[in-house]
Amino acid sequence: MYVGTLSFDLLLGDVRSLKEKRSVVRPIVAELQRKYAVSAAETGNQELHRRAEIGLAMVSGDTGHLTDVLDRCERLIAARPEVELLSVRRRLHGDED
């Protein structure tokens, strides 16, 4: 079994409140979960209205499949016009870790 995780540091566009932030972040998290069957959530910067951290994790028996899905998730976030992707942290863990 292999576990892959991604952590996205995002700068949100024209967001003036935490309520507006939720209206941007929730659809992104839901789309990641729906399209790619990953576990995803807002994992940091909850008190800041223009910054967000989204984390996701996935388990697979095949590293090729795991890498492919993580790449697709990263491209999905990078293509969203309402956010600027500041950084991505990727980790892969195998049975021997």
N, C-alpha and C positions, 0 to 999 in steps of 0.2 A: 504494500500500500504506500502511496505517496500523497503528501498533503502539500498544497500550494496556497500561499496567501499573497494578497496584494493590499497595499495601503496607499490611498490616493490623498494627496494634499491639494485642496482646491481653493481657488479664489473665485468667489461668486460675483456676478455682474452687478446690476442695479438692484441691490437688496438693501432695504432700510430697516428691517426688523427681523426678529427671530421667527415670526409667523411667515414672512415672505421667504426666509431661508428654508423653512420646512417645505414650502410649496415647490421649491427647486430640488431639494435633496431627496424627498420621498419618492418622486417619480423615477429618479435615477436608480435608487436602491431597488425599487419594484421591478424596473426593466431588467436589471442585472439578474435578479432572482428568477424572473419569468423566462427570459431568453436563454440563460445559461445554467440554470439549476445550481447556483452557488448560494452559499450563505453570505449575506451582505447586510451591513448596518452602518449607521453613522457612528463612528468610534472616537471622535475627538473634536475639539474646538466647538463644543455645543454652546458655549456662552458667547461666542463671537458671531455676529450676524453676517459678515462678509467672507468668512473662512469656514471650510468644512473638511473633515477627514472622513473618508469612507473606507471601510475595511471589508475584505471578502476572503472566503476560504472555500477550498474544494478538495475533495478526496477522490483519488482515482488509482486504479491498478496499473495504468499505463502512463509513463511520463510524457510521451508524445501528445496524447490526448489532453493531459493536464496543461502542458505548455501552450497548446493550441487554444484552449478555452481561456486561459489567463491572458494571452495575447489579444483575443477578441474582446474581452472585458476592458482591457486597457484602451484599445481602439475606440470602443463605444464611448468611454468617458472623454477621451481626447477630442472626439468629434462633436461633443455637445457645445453649442454656441453660447449657452448661458453660463458656462464655467470656464475658467482657465486652469489647466492642469499644471500645478507648480512642481510636483515631484511624485514619483512612484517608487515604492519599496516592494520588492518581490522576494519571497522566500520559498524554497522548495525543501521538503523534508522527506527522507525515505525511511525504510525499515531499519537501516543501520544507524540512524541518528538518535 
